Structures are given as structure tokens and as C-alpha cells.
Amino acid sequence: MKKIASFLPDNIINKSLLIKNLNQFIIENFPKSIIAGIEVINVKDNVVIMGCKNSSLATILKFERNRYLEILQKNSFSRVTDLKIVINN
């Protein structure tokens, strides 16, 4: 019997790995005060979609969006051109 993973297309597996790597990059490079409340939830066309646990954290990230975008652009495994911030419920 084949594993479910053998039926998944490579692009889905690669995207999952990319999201995992970006989340690890955030843990290592973003301020410790915010990493517990954020996570990368998707990447599409070099745009990172980041989810926040509450609206106050989302507001902080939106006001300092350029700062965090610059940090994300320093990763060595993916090109990041934009950052979109949403609230996870």
C-alpha cells in the first residue's frame, strides 16, 4: 500500500517545506516578543502571507511591515518580494 505522501505533487511538498523553513527563519531572526504570535501560513508568487494571533500584533506588524520584510528578504532559500499580514482566528 502506498503512502499518502506518494500521491502529493512535488510542488505541494516543496511549498510545505518552504513554509516550514520560513517559520524557522522567523523564530531565529524576528524579535522574541512577537514570534509566539505569528506564523507563515502561505507563500504565493514570492509573497509571504503571515498570520497573527491577535489584531494588536497584526497592527504592529503592519506599521513596521518594511522592517520585517527586509528581515525576510535576507533568507538564503527563497525570494520574498512582499509581506501580507492577516489575523488567524
mmCIF file as gemmi writes it, N, C-alpha and C atoms, coordinates in Angstrom:
data_model
loop_
_atom_site.group_PDB
_atom_site.id
_atom_site.type_symbol
_atom_site.label_atom_id
_atom_site.label_alt_id
_atom_site.label_comp_id
_atom_site.label_asym_id
_atom_site.label_entity_id
_atom_site.label_seq_id
_atom_site.pdbx_PDB_ins_code
_atom_site.Cartn_x
_atom_site.Cartn_y
_atom_site.Cartn_z
_atom_site.occupancy
_atom_site.B_iso_or_equiv
_atom_site.pdbx_formal_charge
_atom_site.auth_seq_id
_atom_site.auth_asym_id
_atom_site.pdbx_PDB_model_num
ATOM 1 N N . MET Axp A 1 ? 0.837 -1.171 0 1 0 ? 1 A 1
ATOM 2 C CA . MET Axp A 1 ? 0 0 0 1 0 ? 1 A 1
ATOM 3 C C . MET Axp A 1 ? 0.887 1.241 0 1 0 ? 1 A 1
ATOM 4 N N . LYS Axp A 2 ? 0.563 2.202 -0.873 1 0 ? 2 A 1
ATOM 5 C CA . LYS Axp A 2 ? 1.346 3.43 -0.987 1 0 ? 2 A 1
ATOM 6 C C . LYS Axp A 2 ? 0.978 4.407 0.114 1 0 ? 2 A 1
ATOM 7 N N . LYS Axp A 3 ? 1.968 5.191 0.512 1 0 ? 3 A 1
ATOM 8 C CA . LYS Axp A 3 ? 1.72 6.252 1.481 1 0 ? 3 A 1
ATOM 9 C C . LYS Axp A 3 ? 1.005 7.401 0.792 1 0 ? 3 A 1
ATOM 10 N N . ILE Axp A 4 ? 0.244 8.161 1.552 1 0 ? 4 A 1
ATOM 11 C CA . ILE Axp A 4 ? -0.475 9.316 1.002 1 0 ? 4 A 1
ATOM 12 C C . ILE Axp A 4 ? 0.509 10.304 0.403 1 0 ? 4 A 1
ATOM 13 N N . ALA Axp A 5 ? 1.671 10.481 1.018 1 0 ? 5 A 1
ATOM 14 C CA . ALA Axp A 5 ? 2.662 11.432 0.531 1 0 ? 5 A 1
ATOM 15 C C . ALA Axp A 5 ? 3.116 11.105 -0.888 1 0 ? 5 A 1
ATOM 16 N N . SER Axp A 6 ? 3.037 9.855 -1.288 1 0 ? 6 A 1
ATOM 17 C CA . SER Axp A 6 ? 3.468 9.496 -2.634 1 0 ? 6 A 1
ATOM 18 C C . SER Axp A 6 ? 2.502 10.003 -3.698 1 0 ? 6 A 1
ATOM 19 N N . PHE Axp A 7 ? 1.282 10.371 -3.308 1 0 ? 7 A 1
ATOM 20 C CA . PHE Axp A 7 ? 0.306 10.9 -4.254 1 0 ? 7 A 1
ATOM 21 C C . PHE Axp A 7 ? 0.34 12.427 -4.356 1 0 ? 7 A 1
ATOM 22 N N . LEU Axp A 8 ? 1.029 13.08 -3.424 1 0 ? 8 A 1
ATOM 23 C CA . LEU Axp A 8 ? 1.085 14.54 -3.421 1 0 ? 8 A 1
ATOM 24 C C . LEU Axp A 8 ? 2.061 15.023 -4.483 1 0 ? 8 A 1
ATOM 25 N N . PRO Axp A 9 ? 1.674 16.034 -5.247 1 0 ? 9 A 1
ATOM 26 C CA . PRO Axp A 9 ? 2.607 16.602 -6.236 1 0 ? 9 A 1
ATOM 27 C C . PRO Axp A 9 ? 3.806 17.236 -5.551 1 0 ? 9 A 1
ATOM 28 N N . ASP Axp A 10 ? 4.92 17.287 -6.266 1 0 ? 10 A 1
ATOM 29 C CA . ASP Axp A 10 ? 6.155 17.845 -5.709 1 0 ? 10 A 1
ATOM 30 C C . ASP Axp A 10 ? 5.999 19.294 -5.285 1 0 ? 10 A 1
ATOM 31 N N . ASN Axp A 11 ? 5.196 20.078 -6.036 1 0 ? 11 A 1
ATOM 32 C CA . ASN Axp A 11 ? 5.063 21.486 -5.679 1 0 ? 11 A 1
ATOM 33 C C . ASN Axp A 11 ? 4.395 21.674 -4.322 1 0 ? 11 A 1
ATOM 34 N N . ILE Axp A 12 ? 3.493 20.79 -3.944 1 0 ? 12 A 1
ATOM 35 C CA . ILE Axp A 12 ? 2.856 20.88 -2.625 1 0 ? 12 A 1
ATOM 36 C C . ILE Axp A 12 ? 3.854 20.51 -1.529 1 0 ? 12 A 1
ATOM 37 N N . ILE Axp A 13 ? 4.633 19.491 -1.767 1 0 ? 13 A 1
ATOM 38 C CA . ILE Axp A 13 ? 5.646 19.082 -0.796 1 0 ? 13 A 1
ATOM 39 C C . ILE Axp A 13 ? 6.691 20.189 -0.645 1 0 ? 13 A 1
ATOM 40 N N . ASN Axp A 14 ? 7.122 20.772 -1.772 1 0 ? 14 A 1
ATOM 41 C CA . ASN Axp A 14 ? 8.111 21.851 -1.721 1 0 ? 14 A 1
ATOM 42 C C . ASN Axp A 14 ? 7.563 23.08 -1.012 1 0 ? 14 A 1
ATOM 43 N N . LYS Axp A 15 ? 6.294 23.398 -1.244 1 0 ? 15 A 1
ATOM 44 C CA . LYS Axp A 15 ? 5.678 24.555 -0.602 1 0 ? 15 A 1
ATOM 45 C C . LYS Axp A 15 ? 5.602 24.345 0.91 1 0 ? 15 A 1
ATOM 46 N N . SER Axp A 16 ? 5.247 23.157 1.318 1 0 ? 16 A 1
ATOM 47 C CA . SER Axp A 16 ? 5.186 22.833 2.743 1 0 ? 16 A 1
ATOM 48 C C . SER Axp A 16 ? 6.559 22.983 3.39 1 0 ? 16 A 1
ATOM 49 N N . LEU Axp A 17 ? 7.583 22.523 2.715 1 0 ? 17 A 1
ATOM 50 C CA . LEU Axp A 17 ? 8.949 22.65 3.224 1 0 ? 17 A 1
ATOM 51 C C . LEU Axp A 17 ? 9.372 24.118 3.278 1 0 ? 17 A 1
ATOM 52 N N . LEU Axp A 18 ? 8.993 24.893 2.268 1 0 ? 18 A 1
ATOM 53 C CA . LEU Axp A 18 ? 9.316 26.316 2.249 1 0 ? 18 A 1
ATOM 54 C C . LEU Axp A 18 ? 8.663 27.047 3.423 1 0 ? 18 A 1
ATOM 55 N N . ILE Axp A 19 ? 7.396 26.758 3.69 1 0 ? 19 A 1
ATOM 56 C CA . ILE Axp A 19 ? 6.695 27.383 4.82 1 0 ? 19 A 1
ATOM 57 C C . ILE Axp A 19 ? 7.366 27.006 6.134 1 0 ? 19 A 1
ATOM 58 N N . LYS Axp A 20 ? 7.74 25.745 6.263 1 0 ? 20 A 1
ATOM 59 C CA . LYS Axp A 20 ? 8.425 25.284 7.474 1 0 ? 20 A 1
ATOM 60 C C . LYS Axp A 20 ? 9.763 26.02 7.648 1 0 ? 20 A 1
ATOM 61 N N . ASN Axp A 21 ? 10.516 26.161 6.556 1 0 ? 21 A 1
ATOM 62 C CA . ASN Axp A 21 ? 11.806 26.858 6.617 1 0 ? 21 A 1
ATOM 63 C C . ASN Axp A 21 ? 11.638 28.335 6.952 1 0 ? 21 A 1
ATOM 64 N N . LEU Axp A 22 ? 10.625 28.974 6.38 1 0 ? 22 A 1
ATOM 65 C CA . LEU Axp A 22 ? 10.383 30.382 6.685 1 0 ? 22 A 1
ATOM 66 C C . LEU Axp A 22 ? 9.972 30.573 8.145 1 0 ? 22 A 1
ATOM 67 N N . ASN Axp A 23 ? 9.152 29.682 8.666 1 0 ? 23 A 1
ATOM 68 C CA . ASN Axp A 23 ? 8.781 29.77 10.082 1 0 ? 23 A 1
ATOM 69 C C . ASN Axp A 23 ? 10.007 29.612 10.976 1 0 ? 23 A 1
ATOM 70 N N . GLN Axp A 24 ? 10.902 28.714 10.624 1 0 ? 24 A 1
ATOM 71 C CA . GLN Axp A 24 ? 12.131 28.539 11.394 1 0 ? 24 A 1
ATOM 72 C C . GLN Axp A 24 ? 13.007 29.784 11.288 1 0 ? 24 A 1
ATOM 73 N N . PHE Axp A 25 ? 13.073 30.372 10.104 1 0 ? 25 A 1
ATOM 74 C CA . PHE Axp A 25 ? 13.837 31.601 9.897 1 0 ? 25 A 1
ATOM 75 C C . PHE Axp A 25 ? 13.288 32.729 10.769 1 0 ? 25 A 1
ATOM 76 N N . ILE Axp A 26 ? 11.964 32.827 10.853 1 0 ? 26 A 1
ATOM 77 C CA . ILE Axp A 26 ? 11.326 33.851 11.689 1 0 ? 26 A 1
ATOM 78 C C . ILE Axp A 26 ? 11.689 33.64 13.153 1 0 ? 26 A 1
ATOM 79 N N . ILE Axp A 27 ? 11.643 32.415 13.612 1 0 ? 27 A 1
ATOM 80 C CA . ILE Axp A 27 ? 11.995 32.111 15.004 1 0 ? 27 A 1
ATOM 81 C C . ILE Axp A 27 ? 13.423 32.56 15.318 1 0 ? 27 A 1
ATOM 82 N N . GLU Axp A 28 ? 14.308 32.399 14.347 1 0 ? 28 A 1
ATOM 83 C CA . GLU Axp A 28 ? 15.712 32.722 14.569 1 0 ? 28 A 1
ATOM 84 C C . GLU Axp A 28 ? 16.039 34.204 14.38 1 0 ? 28 A 1
ATOM 85 N N . ASN Axp A 29 ? 15.198 34.956 13.652 1 0 ? 29 A 1
ATOM 86 C CA . ASN Axp A 29 ? 15.581 36.315 13.27 1 0 ? 29 A 1
ATOM 87 C C . ASN Axp A 29 ? 14.633 37.426 13.71 1 0 ? 29 A 1
ATOM 88 N N . PHE Axp A 30 ? 13.407 37.114 14.04 1 0 ? 30 A 1
ATOM 89 C CA . PHE Axp A 30 ? 12.462 38.152 14.467 1 0 ? 30 A 1
ATOM 90 C C . PHE Axp A 30 ? 12.606 38.385 15.962 1 0 ? 30 A 1
ATOM 91 N N . PRO Axp A 31 ? 12.148 39.542 16.45 1 0 ? 31 A 1
ATOM 92 C CA . PRO Axp A 31 ? 12.206 39.805 17.897 1 0 ? 31 A 1
ATOM 93 C C . PRO Axp A 31 ? 11.447 38.739 18.692 1 0 ? 31 A 1
ATOM 94 N N . LYS Axp A 32 ? 12.026 38.346 19.786 1 0 ? 32 A 1
ATOM 95 C CA . LYS Axp A 32 ? 11.441 37.283 20.62 1 0 ? 32 A 1
ATOM 96 C C . LYS Axp A 32 ? 10.055 37.641 21.135 1 0 ? 32 A 1
ATOM 97 N N . SER Axp A 33 ? 9.767 38.927 21.256 1 0 ? 33 A 1
ATOM 98 C CA . SER Axp A 33 ? 8.482 39.352 21.809 1 0 ? 33 A 1
ATOM 99 C C . SER Axp A 33 ? 7.302 39.074 20.88 1 0 ? 33 A 1
ATOM 100 N N . ILE Axp A 34 ? 7.562 38.842 19.591 1 0 ? 34 A 1
ATOM 101 C CA . ILE Axp A 34 ? 6.434 38.625 18.678 1 0 ? 34 A 1
ATOM 102 C C . ILE Axp A 34 ? 6.377 37.228 18.055 1 0 ? 34 A 1
ATOM 103 N N . ILE Axp A 35 ? 7.431 36.451 18.158 1 0 ? 35 A 1
ATOM 104 C CA . ILE Axp A 35 ? 7.459 35.183 17.426 1 0 ? 35 A 1
ATOM 105 C C . ILE Axp A 35 ? 6.411 34.18 17.894 1 0 ? 35 A 1
ATOM 106 N N . ALA Axp A 36 ? 5.984 34.269 19.123 1 0 ? 36 A 1
ATOM 107 C CA . ALA Axp A 36 ? 4.978 33.332 19.618 1 0 ? 36 A 1
ATOM 108 C C . ALA Axp A 36 ? 3.6 33.606 19.022 1 0 ? 36 A 1
ATOM 109 N N . GLY Axp A 37 ? 3.39 34.806 18.496 1 0 ? 37 A 1
ATOM 110 C CA . GLY Axp A 37 ? 2.078 35.174 17.997 1 0 ? 37 A 1
ATOM 111 C C . GLY Axp A 37 ? 1.949 35.229 16.49 1 0 ? 37 A 1
ATOM 112 N N . ILE Axp A 38 ? 3.007 34.797 15.759 1 0 ? 38 A 1
ATOM 113 C CA . ILE Axp A 38 ? 2.955 34.86 14.302 1 0 ? 38 A 1
ATOM 114 C C . ILE Axp A 38 ? 3.414 33.551 13.685 1 0 ? 38 A 1
ATOM 115 N N . GLU Axp A 39 ? 2.99 33.331 12.443 1 0 ? 39 A 1
ATOM 116 C CA . GLU Axp A 39 ? 3.477 32.192 11.679 1 0 ? 39 A 1
ATOM 117 C C . GLU Axp A 39 ? 3.196 32.421 10.202 1 0 ? 39 A 1
ATOM 118 N N . VAL Axp A 40 ? 4.031 31.843 9.362 1 0 ? 40 A 1
ATOM 119 C CA . VAL Axp A 40 ? 3.796 31.884 7.926 1 0 ? 40 A 1
ATOM 120 C C . VAL Axp A 40 ? 2.711 30.865 7.626 1 0 ? 40 A 1
ATOM 121 N N . ILE Axp A 41 ? 1.643 31.315 6.971 1 0 ? 41 A 1
ATOM 122 C CA . ILE Axp A 41 ? 0.557 30.39 6.65 1 0 ? 41 A 1
ATOM 123 C C . ILE Axp A 41 ? 0.502 30.048 5.17 1 0 ? 41 A 1
ATOM 124 N N . ASN Axp A 42 ? 1.16 30.869 4.337 1 0 ? 42 A 1
ATOM 125 C CA . ASN Axp A 42 ? 1.177 30.563 2.912 1 0 ? 42 A 1
ATOM 126 C C . ASN Axp A 42 ? 2.262 31.394 2.23 1 0 ? 42 A 1
ATOM 127 N N . VAL Axp A 43 ? 2.682 30.91 1.074 1 0 ? 43 A 1
ATOM 128 C CA . VAL Axp A 43 ? 3.609 31.631 0.21 1 0 ? 43 A 1
ATOM 129 C C . VAL Axp A 43 ? 3.081 31.474 -1.209 1 0 ? 43 A 1
ATOM 130 N N . LYS Axp A 44 ? 2.88 32.603 -1.878 1 0 ? 44 A 1
ATOM 131 C CA . LYS Axp A 44 ? 2.374 32.552 -3.246 1 0 ? 44 A 1
ATOM 132 C C . LYS Axp A 44 ? 3.015 33.66 -4.057 1 0 ? 44 A 1
ATOM 133 N N . ASP Axp A 45 ? 3.644 33.303 -5.156 1 0 ? 45 A 1
ATOM 134 C CA . ASP Axp A 45 ? 4.294 34.266 -6.044 1 0 ? 45 A 1
ATOM 135 C C . ASP Axp A 45 ? 5.254 35.182 -5.289 1 0 ? 45 A 1
ATOM 136 N N . ASN Axp A 46 ? 6.077 34.604 -4.442 1 0 ? 46 A 1
ATOM 137 C CA . ASN Axp A 46 ? 7.082 35.316 -3.645 1 0 ? 46 A 1
ATOM 138 C C . ASN Axp A 46 ? 6.484 36.27 -2.621 1 0 ? 46 A 1
ATOM 139 N N . VAL Axp A 47 ? 5.205 36.129 -2.326 1 0 ? 47 A 1
ATOM 140 C CA . VAL Axp A 47 ? 4.537 36.921 -1.296 1 0 ? 47 A 1
ATOM 141 C C . VAL Axp A 47 ? 4.309 36.008 -0.087 1 0 ? 47 A 1
ATOM 142 N N . VAL Axp A 48 ? 4.829 36.412 1.053 1 0 ? 48 A 1
ATOM 143 C CA . VAL Axp A 48 ? 4.658 35.642 2.292 1 0 ? 48 A 1
ATOM 144 C C . VAL Axp A 48 ? 3.388 36.136 2.974 1 0 ? 48 A 1
ATOM 145 N N . ILE Axp A 49 ? 2.5 35.215 3.273 1 0 ? 49 A 1
ATOM 146 C CA . ILE Axp A 49 ? 1.28 35.545 3.997 1 0 ? 49 A 1
ATOM 147 C C . ILE Axp A 49 ? 1.48 35.083 5.433 1 0 ? 49 A 1
ATOM 148 N N . MET Axp A 50 ? 1.513 36.062 6.331 1 0 ? 50 A 1
ATOM 149 C CA . MET Axp A 50 ? 1.8 35.799 7.732 1 0 ? 50 A 1
ATOM 150 C C . MET Axp A 50 ? 0.535 35.98 8.557 1 0 ? 50 A 1
ATOM 151 N N . GLY Axp A 51 ? 0.241 34.985 9.382 1 0 ? 51 A 1
ATOM 152 C CA . GLY Axp A 51 ? -0.912 35.051 10.257 1 0 ? 51 A 1
ATOM 153 C C . GLY Axp A 51 ? -0.521 35.489 11.652 1 0 ? 51 A 1
ATOM 154 N N . CYS Axp A 52 ? -1.366 36.322 12.255 1 0 ? 52 A 1
ATOM 155 C CA . CYS Axp A 52 ? -1.159 36.809 13.619 1 0 ? 52 A 1
ATOM 156 C C . CYS Axp A 52 ? -2.283 36.294 14.503 1 0 ? 52 A 1
ATOM 157 N N . LYS Axp A 53 ? -1.974 36.048 15.764 1 0 ? 53 A 1
ATOM 158 C CA . LYS Axp A 53 ? -2.968 35.521 16.691 1 0 ? 53 A 1
ATOM 159 C C . LYS Axp A 53 ? -3.945 36.576 17.182 1 0 ? 53 A 1
ATOM 160 N N . ASN Axp A 54 ? -3.562 37.857 17.104 1 0 ? 54 A 1
ATOM 161 C CA . ASN Axp A 54 ? -4.48 38.91 17.556 1 0 ? 54 A 1
ATOM 162 C C . ASN Axp A 54 ? -4.289 40.177 16.736 1 0 ? 54 A 1
ATOM 163 N N . SER Axp A 55 ? -5.272 41.054 16.823 1 0 ? 55 A 1
ATOM 164 C CA . SER Axp A 55 ? -5.27 42.258 15.995 1 0 ? 55 A 1
ATOM 165 C C . SER Axp A 55 ? -4.201 43.261 16.413 1 0 ? 55 A 1
ATOM 166 N N . SER Axp A 56 ? -3.863 43.309 17.686 1 0 ? 56 A 1
ATOM 167 C CA . SER Axp A 56 ? -2.84 44.266 18.115 1 0 ? 56 A 1
ATOM 168 C C . SER Axp A 56 ? -1.47 43.894 17.539 1 0 ? 56 A 1
ATOM 169 N N . LEU Axp A 57 ? -1.172 42.619 17.485 1 0 ? 57 A 1
ATOM 170 C CA . LEU Axp A 57 ? 0.084 42.174 16.887 1 0 ? 57 A 1
ATOM 171 C C . LEU Axp A 57 ? 0.072 42.418 15.382 1 0 ? 57 A 1
ATOM 172 N N . ALA Axp A 58 ? -1.061 42.199 14.741 1 0 ? 58 A 1
ATOM 173 C CA . ALA Axp A 58 ? -1.185 42.467 13.302 1 0 ? 58 A 1
ATOM 174 C C . ALA Axp A 58 ? -0.958 43.949 13.012 1 0 ? 58 A 1
ATOM 175 N N . THR Axp A 59 ? -1.469 44.811 13.865 1 0 ? 59 A 1
ATOM 176 C CA . THR Axp A 59 ? -1.284 46.253 13.693 1 0 ? 59 A 1
ATOM 177 C C . THR Axp A 59 ? 0.186 46.628 13.807 1 0 ? 59 A 1
ATOM 178 N N . ILE Axp A 60 ? 0.857 46.066 14.782 1 0 ? 60 A 1
ATOM 179 C CA . ILE Axp A 60 ? 2.295 46.325 14.955 1 0 ? 60 A 1
ATOM 180 C C . ILE Axp A 60 ? 3.057 45.894 13.705 1 0 ? 60 A 1
ATOM 181 N N . LEU Axp A 61 ? 2.752 44.697 13.211 1 0 ? 61 A 1
ATOM 182 C CA . LEU Axp A 61 ? 3.444 44.204 12.02 1 0 ? 61 A 1
ATOM 183 C C . LEU Axp A 61 ? 3.148 45.057 10.793 1 0 ? 61 A 1
ATOM 184 N N . LYS Axp A 62 ? 1.914 45.54 10.675 1 0 ? 62 A 1
ATOM 185 C CA . LYS Axp A 62 ? 1.571 46.374 9.522 1 0 ? 62 A 1
ATOM 186 C C . LYS Axp A 62 ? 2.297 47.713 9.566 1 0 ? 62 A 1
ATOM 187 N N . PHE Axp A 63 ? 2.426 48.3 10.757 1 0 ? 63 A 1
ATOM 188 C CA . PHE Axp A 63 ? 3.133 49.568 10.871 1 0 ? 63 A 1
ATOM 189 C C . PHE Axp A 63 ? 4.631 49.408 10.633 1 0 ? 63 A 1
ATOM 190 N N . GLU Axp A 64 ? 5.178 48.257 10.988 1 0 ? 64 A 1
ATOM 191 C CA . GLU Axp A 64 ? 6.604 48.001 10.814 1 0 ? 64 A 1
ATOM 192 C C . GLU Axp A 64 ? 6.851 46.991 9.7 1 0 ? 64 A 1
ATOM 193 N N . ARG Axp A 65 ? 5.942 46.949 8.737 1 0 ? 65 A 1
ATOM 194 C CA . ARG Axp A 65 ? 5.97 45.974 7.652 1 0 ? 65 A 1
ATOM 195 C C . ARG Axp A 65 ? 7.304 45.973 6.904 1 0 ? 65 A 1
ATOM 196 N N . ASN Axp A 66 ? 7.816 47.137 6.566 1 0 ? 66 A 1
ATOM 197 C CA . ASN Axp A 66 ? 9.074 47.222 5.812 1 0 ? 66 A 1
ATOM 198 C C . ASN Axp A 66 ? 10.242 46.616 6.582 1 0 ? 66 A 1
ATOM 199 N N . ARG Axp A 67 ? 10.26 46.832 7.873 1 0 ? 67 A 1
ATOM 200 C CA . ARG Axp A 67 ? 11.323 46.264 8.714 1 0 ? 67 A 1
ATOM 201 C C . ARG Axp A 67 ? 11.32 44.744 8.641 1 0 ? 67 A 1
ATOM 202 N N . TYR Axp A 68 ? 10.136 44.146 8.794 1 0 ? 68 A 1
ATOM 203 C CA . TYR Axp A 68 ? 10.037 42.693 8.794 1 0 ? 68 A 1
ATOM 204 C C . TYR Axp A 68 ? 10.2 42.108 7.396 1 0 ? 68 A 1
ATOM 205 N N . LEU Axp A 69 ? 9.804 42.855 6.385 1 0 ? 69 A 1
ATOM 206 C CA . LEU Axp A 69 ? 10.028 42.418 5.007 1 0 ? 69 A 1
ATOM 207 C C . LEU Axp A 69 ? 11.524 42.358 4.709 1 0 ? 69 A 1
ATOM 208 N N . GLU Axp A 70 ? 12.266 43.344 5.156 1 0 ? 70 A 1
ATOM 209 C CA . GLU Axp A 70 ? 13.716 43.342 4.969 1 0 ? 70 A 1
ATOM 210 C C . GLU Axp A 70 ? 14.366 42.149 5.654 1 0 ? 70 A 1
ATOM 211 N N . ILE Axp A 71 ? 13.889 41.809 6.838 1 0 ? 71 A 1
ATOM 212 C CA . ILE Axp A 71 ? 14.428 40.643 7.541 1 0 ? 71 A 1
ATOM 213 C C . ILE Axp A 71 ? 14.139 39.377 6.737 1 0 ? 71 A 1
ATOM 214 N N . LEU Axp A 72 ? 12.9 39.231 6.257 1 0 ? 72 A 1
ATOM 215 C CA . LEU Axp A 72 ? 12.531 38.046 5.479 1 0 ? 72 A 1
ATOM 216 C C . LEU Axp A 72 ? 13.323 37.937 4.181 1 0 ? 72 A 1
ATOM 217 N N . GLN Axp A 73 ? 13.652 39.058 3.583 1 0 ? 73 A 1
ATOM 218 C CA . GLN Axp A 73 ? 14.392 39.044 2.325 1 0 ? 73 A 1
ATOM 219 C C . GLN Axp A 73 ? 15.829 38.58 2.5 1 0 ? 73 A 1
ATOM 220 N N . LYS Axp A 74 ? 16.314 38.517 3.721 1 0 ? 74 A 1
ATOM 221 C CA . LYS Axp A 74 ? 17.684 38.081 3.992 1 0 ? 74 A 1
ATOM 222 C C . LYS Axp A 74 ? 17.823 36.56 4.051 1 0 ? 74 A 1
ATOM 223 N N . ASN Axp A 75 ? 16.713 35.819 3.925 1 0 ? 75 A 1
ATOM 224 C CA . ASN Axp A 75 ? 16.826 34.365 3.959 1 0 ? 75 A 1
ATOM 225 C C . ASN Axp A 75 ? 17.564 33.888 2.719 1 0 ? 75 A 1
ATOM 226 N N . SER Axp A 76 ? 18.176 32.732 2.809 1 0 ? 76 A 1
ATOM 227 C CA . SER Axp A 76 ? 19.006 32.233 1.715 1 0 ? 76 A 1
ATOM 228 C C . SER Axp A 76 ? 18.316 31.185 0.846 1 0 ? 76 A 1
ATOM 229 N N . PHE Axp A 77 ? 17.065 30.879 1.114 1 0 ? 77 A 1
ATOM 230 C CA . PHE Axp A 77 ? 16.419 29.778 0.395 1 0 ? 77 A 1
ATOM 231 C C . PHE Axp A 77 ? 15.2 30.168 -0.415 1 0 ? 77 A 1
ATOM 232 N N . SER Axp A 78 ? 14.731 31.411 -0.309 1 0 ? 78 A 1
ATOM 233 C CA . SER Axp A 78 ? 13.534 31.815 -1.04 1 0 ? 78 A 1
ATOM 234 C C . SER Axp A 78 ? 13.555 33.32 -1.314 1 0 ? 78 A 1
ATOM 235 N N . ARG Axp A 79 ? 13.052 33.685 -2.464 1 0 ? 79 A 1
ATOM 236 C CA . ARG Axp A 79 ? 12.918 35.102 -2.8 1 0 ? 79 A 1
ATOM 237 C C . ARG Axp A 79 ? 11.602 35.606 -2.221 1 0 ? 79 A 1
ATOM 238 N N . VAL Axp A 80 ? 11.656 36.704 -1.478 1 0 ? 80 A 1
ATOM 239 C CA . VAL Axp A 80 ? 10.46 37.302 -0.885 1 0 ? 80 A 1
ATOM 240 C C . VAL Axp A 80 ? 10.357 38.73 -1.399 1 0 ? 80 A 1
ATOM 241 N N . THR Axp A 81 ? 9.234 39.044 -2.058 1 0 ? 81 A 1
ATOM 242 C CA . THR Axp A 81 ? 9.049 40.394 -2.608 1 0 ? 81 A 1
ATOM 243 C C . THR Axp A 81 ? 8.022 41.214 -1.848 1 0 ? 81 A 1
ATOM 244 N N . ASP Axp A 82 ? 7.151 40.543 -1.097 1 0 ? 82 A 1
ATOM 245 C CA . ASP Axp A 82 ? 6.125 41.28 -0.37 1 0 ? 82 A 1
ATOM 246 C C . ASP Axp A 82 ? 5.689 40.473 0.847 1 0 ? 82 A 1
ATOM 247 N N . LEU Axp A 83 ? 5.039 41.163 1.775 1 0 ? 83 A 1
ATOM 248 C CA . LEU Axp A 83 ? 4.564 40.556 3.01 1 0 ? 83 A 1
ATOM 249 C C . LEU Axp A 83 ? 3.112 40.973 3.21 1 0 ? 83 A 1
ATOM 250 N N . LYS Axp A 84 ? 2.256 39.992 3.379 1 0 ? 84 A 1
ATOM 251 C CA . LYS Axp A 84 ? 0.843 40.25 3.645 1 0 ? 84 A 1
ATOM 252 C C . LYS Axp A 84 ? 0.529 39.737 5.047 1 0 ? 84 A 1
ATOM 253 N N . ILE Axp A 85 ? -0.195 40.53 5.815 1 0 ? 85 A 1
ATOM 254 C CA . ILE Axp A 85 ? -0.468 40.188 7.213 1 0 ? 85 A 1
ATOM 255 C C . ILE Axp A 85 ? -1.968 40.005 7.404 1 0 ? 85 A 1
ATOM 256 N N . VAL Axp A 86 ? -2.33 38.859 7.985 1 0 ? 86 A 1
ATOM 257 C CA . VAL Axp A 86 ? -3.738 38.547 8.261 1 0 ? 86 A 1
ATOM 258 C C . VAL Axp A 86 ? -3.871 38.099 9.706 1 0 ? 86 A 1
ATOM 259 N N . ILE Axp A 87 ? -5.113 38.098 10.197 1 0 ? 87 A 1
ATOM 260 C CA . ILE Axp A 87 ? -5.378 37.656 11.57 1 0 ? 87 A 1
ATOM 261 C C . ILE Axp A 87 ? -5.933 36.237 11.518 1 0 ? 87 A 1
ATOM 262 N N . ASN Axp A 88 ? -5.294 35.331 12.278 1 0 ? 88 A 1
ATOM 263 C CA . ASN Axp A 88 ? -5.784 33.946 12.402 1 0 ? 88 A 1
ATOM 264 C C . ASN Axp A 88 ? -6.797 33.889 13.515 1 0 ? 88 A 1
ATOM 265 N N . ASN Axp A 89 ? -7.904 33.257 13.287 1 0 ? 89 A 1
ATOM 266 C CA . ASN Axp A 89 ? -8.905 33.078 14.35 1 0 ? 89 A 1
ATOM 267 C C . ASN Axp A 89 ? -8.988 31.643 14.761 1 0 ? 89 A 1
